[in-house]
């Protein structure tokens, strides 16, 4: 099917078209990439915005069960929900995501929902582009909420936070050492910290954990333009459903407030600009790296710099002279860069 | 004085030579830059390592008084201490640092100490390089500890954390809303959180604040290879001196542990590599930006991307085609990049 036909069906909200479109943006083949870029440009529409929810949580916290229950609440309100999984560790993606999908069986059978596993991928930059473009496709397909779930490997939360409107951290109840479970940087990325499993025997412990995190969050400066009380910590139960409506209400309050203050548009603009400049930087570096001599020079200098033999500045000067020498000549020669 | 003579005197620990060397690395003049790169390469010695201490704290917390008291403790133990101020906001640097220096009058008169204000600077990238190189010069001059103080504007803590061995956050006692003073990302960057002004009427409040932060830090996962109990929160008083020895002891414990586990070397290697790659990236982007047509294209595409009209990927493809088109031809043409 050609790009225009795919775009038309995508804009109509066709889930199979969305699936095919995402497969296209995930492909590394040059012709696929060209078609993907064309498709994304074709369906780009600033007016179609979903609420992009980043969701992170350590394994065992019940992320899939939460997404299944939470997503079903949203579709129950007539909203269309897309779930994208981001797992930079290719080794894990296969298994974990397969598991995730089977654990989201209500949502998986829901015609108002779309669940997409993470593409096997090792290079984070690649994951970032593919995830970002998959989100854009879900928005083009008219989904109201896009939940971007990450397993929280390495830098993936930061990456997901940079492509979502609000970030939710899902935690399990815990005490003492178990509490040392929040990876650095995440607590301060989160807009909402949800303590899951607030049901049965764990209810009290979940409430206590919630209070601990609420206290910790109070030590952080409020984000510019956020309403009082954010970031918040809430106790929820994906099993009993307790707190899910409150969590959704809080997300809407925060989103509405950010829309009103202009924070929403500013953030999206900054995110788009970031990904554009990031893609240019990566493209340039990739181009440099594609020249074996350049790559070898970068590696050799990188090693010399790492063990302190060569100062970073001197190594960079050497590298830049090699890299840009001919480019400078070219510019001087007046051939331009166009 | 030529570079070799300057290098020799610097390696002898001459403070005036250090001052001149830092002025050299701070200069934007091309010939100065060339000399600076030569000098840094000349004095690079992996065996000369100071303990690099990043220090951040909001204005009014008593940072300068703390550095004066803390630094004097170290020189009192026969250590040589350098203090570098990093202030990315050129508008503030002049005033604030001048003030700082006068508030560090004991240390300023101490022959075993070296205090260097931040260069007026607007561009963070430039501050990073200059600060990093100034640290390297202090190490070459044989200082035992280099305290890199930042006023904590924007990304400056992250930057300072990336060029130091351990990071200290200095806070004032506070309760309730005053506690919301920690800028996001910093609490999780800190190895030690010191609650200053634990003296007189504020002693009890400082201890309570310390407990609050200790509780919050317990919610964070411990850094790989760090000993139990880190990051820690301590109460200190720059005025009475209480807690300063403990703070120094804790820093030494952490540093020793990181040395033993190899974490120290790995971190320094990663930092050096980061700054090398960062310098190459910046150099390449700067080169691209130096071509007016390129800069205009980046700006125009950046605006189109920001308001959602153009997808980041498509914009990047356009930009890369423009940028690398001739480079690709050149490579294909076999001229290489050397």
Interface residues (C-beta under 8 A of the other chain):
Chain A: X36 X37 X38 X40 X41 X44 X45 X46 X129 X132 X133 X136 X179 X180 X181 X182 X183 X184 X185 X187 X188 X189 X212 X213 X215 X216 X218 X219 X220 X221 X222 X223 X268 X269 X270 X272 X273 X275 X276 X277 X278 X279 X280 X281 X283 X284 X285 X287 X288 X291 X293 X294 X298 X301 X302 X305 X306 X307 X308 X309 X310 X311 X312 X313 X314 X315 X316 X317 X319 X320 X322 X323 X324 X325 X326 X327 X328 X330 X331 X335 X336 X337 X338
Chain B: X36 X37 X40 X41 X44 X45 X46 X129 X132 X133 X136 X179 X180 X181 X182 X183 X184 X185 X187 X188 X189 X212 X213 X215 X216 X218 X219 X220 X221 X222 X223 X268 X269 X270 X272 X273 X275 X276 X277 X278 X279 X280 X281 X283 X284 X285 X287 X288 X291 X293 X294 X298 X301 X302 X305 X306 X307 X308 X309 X310 X311 X312 X313 X314 X315 X316 X317 X319 X320 X322 X323 X324 X325 X326 X327 X328 X330 X331 X335 X336 X337 X338
